[in-house]
Amino acid sequence: MKKKFFNAKIYRNDEATEMIVENGKITQIGKNLPKCDEEIDLGGKLVLPPYVDPHLHLDYVYTLSELGQEGAGSGTLFEAIELWPKFKETLTVESVKKLAMKGIHDEVSQGVQHIRTHIDVTDPNFTALKAMLEMKEDLKDTVDIQIVAFPQQGMYTYKGGLELVEEALKMGADVVGGIPHYEPAREFGEKSVHDIVNLGLKYDKMIDVHCDETDDTHSRFVELLNALVLMEDYGTRTTASHTCSFGSADNSYAFRMMDLFQKSKMNFIACPTENVYLQGRQDTYPKRRGLTRVKEFIELGINVAFAQDSINDPWYPMGNGNMMNILDNGIHLAQTMSPEEIKTSFDLITYNGARCMNIQDSYGLEVGKAANFIVLNESTVYEAIRKRVDVLASVRNGEFLFRRKEVEYDVPLNL
């Protein structure tokens, strides 16, 4: 049965207002398309491909409140990592699934259909990984989940961490992770970066590294990661997450590196709310924002995306999976709100994240691709972002995951 969605404002396509869907695929996009068996009026609202959250920790979500514990009193990344083993020892496969489902519901109910989750594998029992592998399969018709084999306590700081990452890849993790700035010395951090790239090549896996998530300008593991994937022509399958210290690096170094980033085509992810919350903690004033060089990346054509990172865990007590909130914070912190920049700001939580996840060939509003999209409660990009509007509907393979009405008032304001 053919289905036509009409009266839409389609993001990045000013010439089209209609889409025809058949067997879950977009078969036509344009204006004045043929009549169909079912026709759905989208009310002149803005239509985007689904939100993408390319960096989340689903094994951590809601552990802060649900386990009745306190997070890092200092608000620092490193204290939160030291606290995590106390949380981890209480986890079971069922408890991980229960809390992860809350986080997934938060995100999917607000327009996300693609998630990359880092799962801590510094656990010989692989409790969280087993839970997430099951959930990935169970929920595949609703949300796409990629799993990163992430050694939260380090490949070398945690004894046997490297071997656990490799075993996680054999078990079915999609991506190699790492955290070189948490290793006990620079030598071990660099060694871990070599190991990460070698594992990616050995198992034909994507790479996504927690890289330089610190204000310390001496933390420059992104330089080594970029060099290795540049030489192996593996940049498009590699992501450097956070790179907070790069936002504090001096310009002569930064612009040299950005030239090399352009050559490697490596991806970057910034987590605006979490980066600004965790970084700058040892600063008095001036106090750093903790964000990588998002504005310069955009201007130079270096792929960068925004992500949620955490929802109510020892690292970050807030978070609710609302990517519009992440976008709003990110464009403020990165100072990217000129009229021209706003036109493509949604790329930061859609197309750019899809490139990080290497799903760009199947993602987007184009003929032949899956009919996956969301409908926002506004008609223009500018007004949608300015008002931080909600998602009215999420469509997957041509069927509604949910559809809600616009807000109605029992007693409307009368001015």
N, C-alpha and C positions, 0 to 999 in steps of 0.2 A: 504494500500500500504506500502510495506517495503522500507526503505531508509537506505543506508549505507554511513556512514561518514568514509573515509579512509585516510591513509597517515597522521596520527596524532601522536603527542607525548603526551601521556596522563599522567597528573600529578598523582604521587603516584602509577603508574602502568606501570612499565618498560616493562612488557611482552605483552602489548596490543598496537595496532596501529589502530584498527578499532572498530566501534560501529554500530550495526544494531538497527534501531528504527522502531517501529510499533505502531500505535495508540497513539503516543506521549510518549511511554515508551521505555526504553532501554531493548532490548530482548537478545542481545548478545554483549559481549566485548571480543576481542582477536585479532588473526592474521589470515589471509587467510580465512576470513568468506565467506559464500555463496554469490553469486551474488544477487543483489536486483533490484527492478524496477527502482529506482533512486540511483545514486552513486555520492557522492560529495567529491571531492579531497580537503583536508585541507592543502595541500602543505607542509607537514612536520612540521606544527606549533604546538606550545604548547597548549593543551586543558585543561582547568580547569573547575570545577563547577563554577557557577556564583559568582561574588563578593557579599559579604554580608556587608551591613552597619547597624550595630546593635545599633547605637546611633546617632540620627539626630533630629533636631527640625524643622519640615517642616512648622510649623506655624510662624516661625521666618525668614525663608530664604528670602533674598533680601529686607527685611524691611529697612535695612540701606540705600541703595541707592534709592529704589523705593519711600520711604516716604520722601526723602530729608532731613533726620535728621543725626545728628552726634552720634557716639557711645561713649563709655566710654573714656573720655580724659585721665584718669589715667591708662587705660588698665586693670583695675581690675574687677574680677567677681562681686563683691558686688556693684560697681558703675553701672555696666550694668544692674543688677537686679533692682536697684532703678530707672533707666531710662525706663525700659520696660513698665510700665503702660501708659506712654505718647504715646508709639507706639501702645499699645493694644487698646486704646480707639478709634482709627481710623479704626479698622479692621471690615470688614463685611464678611459674609460667602463667597461671590463672590471674594472679594479681597484676602482672605486667599487661596482660590482655585487657583486663578490666579498665585500667587507667588509660592505656593507649587508645581504647575505643572512645573514651571521653574526649581525648585530644583529637582523634580523627573526626568525631562528630562535630566538634567545634569548627574544624577547618572545612569539612565538606558542606556543612550547613551554611557556610559563608562563601561558597563559590570555589573552593579548592578541589581540583580533581587529580592533581599530581603532587606527590610528596616524596622527597628524598629524606630518609631518616637515618641518622647516625645511631648505631646500636653498640653499646659497650660490650666488647668481647674479652676484656681482661677478667674473665670468669671461666674457670675450667669446666663448669657445668653448662655454659652457654644458655643460661636461663632465658635471658631477654631475646637472644637471637632465635631460639626455638619458638618462642611466642610470636615473634614478628614474622618469621617464615610462614607460620600457619595463617596469620592475619592477612599477609600479602595475598595468599591464594584465596582465602575466603572472601575477601573484599574486592577482588579484581574487576568485578563488573561495575563497581561504584567508584573506586579510586585506584589509581596506579601508584604503587609504592616501590621505591628503590631502597635497598638496604646497604648501608656502609658498614663494613667491618672496622669498627672504631676502637682503638686501644686507649680508653679514657685515662688510664693510669700509666700510659707510656709503653712503648715497645721494649724499652730497656729499664726504665724505672720500675716497671712491674716485671718480675722475673718470669721469663717465658712468654712475654707479650707478643713478640714477633711470631712465634710458633702458633699462638692462639689466633692471630690475624689470618695466618695462612690456612689454618683449619677452618675458620669461619668462611673463607672464600670457597673451600671445598664443599662446605655444607650448603652453599647457595647464596651467600652475600653477593651483591651486584658490583660493589665498589670497594676499593682499598682506601682505608683511612689512616690517619696518623696525627700526632701532636708533638712535633719536634721541639717546640719551645718549652715543653714540660719535661724533657729528658734531663738527666742530672748534669750534663755538661754539653758544650757546643759540639764536641766530637761525636757524642752519642745522638744528638739531634740530627747532625749531618748524616750519620750512618743510617738513621731511621729513614731519612728522605731517600737515600739510595735504595734501601730495602723496599720502600713503598713503590717506587717506580719499577724496580725489578719484579715485584709481585704482580703489578698491573700488566706488565709485558708477558710474564710467565703464564698467567691465567686469562689473558685477554679481558681484563676488567678495567672499568673506568677508575679514576683516581680523584679523591676529594680529601684534601688535607686541612685540618685545623692549623692554620699557618700564621705564626707571629701574632697571636692574640694577646698582645701585650703592648704597653707604651714604650718599652725598651727599644730604642733605636738601634741597638746592637743586635737585635733579633732580626736576622735577614735570611731566614730559611727559604723565603719565596725566591730569592736569587738562585739558589741551588736547584730548587724544584723546577723553576722555569728553564734553567740551563739543560737539565737532564731531559725534560720532555721536548725541548726545542731540538736537541740532537737526535732524539728518537722519533721525531715527527708525531708526537703524542699529545700535543697541546690541546686540541679540540676535545679530547677525552679526559682532560685534567681540569680540576677546579682548585683554586686556592681560596679557602674560606677565611673570612675575617681580615687578615693582613692589616691589623690595627696599627702596628708599628710603622707601616709604610705611610700612614697619614702624618707621622711625626718626622719622617726622614727629610733630610735636606734636599733642596731642589736639584742640585747637580747629580746626586745619586738617583733621585726619583725619576728624572726625565731620561737618564740613561737606561734605567730599568724599563720604563714604559716603552721605549723603542724596542727593547728585547721582547716585551710582552706582545707587542704588535706582531713581531716575527713568529713567535711560538703559537699565537692564537689561543693561549690558555685563558680559561674562564675565571671569573672572580665572583664571590658572594659576600655581601655586607649584610649584617644583621643590625639594623639601625637602633632599635630600642635596647637590645642587649648590649651592643658595643658601647653605647653612650652611658649605660647604667654601670657596667663593670670597669670601664677604663677611666683613666684620670684620677684614680682613687688616692694616689700618692701626691698628686698635684695640689698645691694650694691655689694660687692664681698667678698667671692665667691657667685655666683648667682646660685640658684637651677634650675634644669631642669623642675621640676614640674610633672614629670612622676612617676607613681607607679613602683613597683619592677617587671617590665616585665621579665627581664632576669631570676630572681630567680623563678618566677612563671612557666616559661617554663621548667626550669631545674627540678622543683619539680612536674611537671605534673598537675599544677593548671591551669585550662582553662582560657586563657586570649585572648581577641580579640582587634583589632584596629578599630576605627570609625572616621568618619568625624566630627560629632558634629554640626558644624555651617557652614552656607554659607551666607556671607555678611549680618550679623545682628549686633545688638549693642554689642555683646560679641566679635565678630571676623569679621573683615572687609573683609577677604579673603575667600578662600574655593571655590571649583568648582565641588565637587562630584567625584573627581578622586581618587579612592582607591589605585592606584599605588603610587600616591604622598604621601598618608597617610602611606603606608607601607614603602616607602623610608625614610621618616622622622622618623618613629617609630623605625626602626632597627638601624638607626644612634644614636638616643637618648638613646635607650636601650643597645647599644653596642652589638648587636647580629648579627654579620656578619662573624662568622667563617664558613669554608666550610660546616660543618655539620649543623650549624644553618640555613644557606641559603637554604639548601635542602628542609626544611619544612617551610620557611618563609611565603609562600603563605597561610599557614593554618591560619595566623593571620587575613586575610581578606576573608577567605572562611569557612573552616570547624569549626574553633573556634567560629566565629560569629554565625554559624548555631546552635551550641550547646547553646550559650547564648539565642537564639530565640526559643530553644527547637524544632527545625525542623530537627534534625539530622537523624531521622528515614526515612524522605522522601527526604533528600538532599544528593547529591553526585553522582559520576559516577559509578553506580553499576546496575547490571541487576535487572529489576523490578521497578526501580525508574524513575521518569519523566526525559525525555531527555532534561534537562536544562544544558547548558554549554556555555563557552565563548572560543574564539580562540585568542591567543595573537600573536603579530608580532615578534615572535622569536621561536626557537626550544628547548631551554634549560631553566631551571629555573634560573640558574645563569645569563645568558645573558639577559633574560627578565627583571630581577630585576636591573642588572647593567645599562642597557640602558633605564630603565623606559618606556618600550614599550607600545604602544596603544593596545586597543582591536580591532581586525579586524572584529569580528563577535560575535553576541549574539544569542543563539538558545534557544527557549522555547517550550517545548512539541514537539520537533523535527522540528520546523519551525523557520526561521530566523526572529528575531526582527529587526536586521539590519546586513548588511554585506558591508564592505568597502574595497576598493583596497589598496594595499600598496602604499606608497608615490611614485609618479612619478615626474621627473624633466624635465622641458622644456630645461634647460641648466644644465646638471650634472657637478659636480665638477670633474675636471681632474687634478690629482696630479701625 
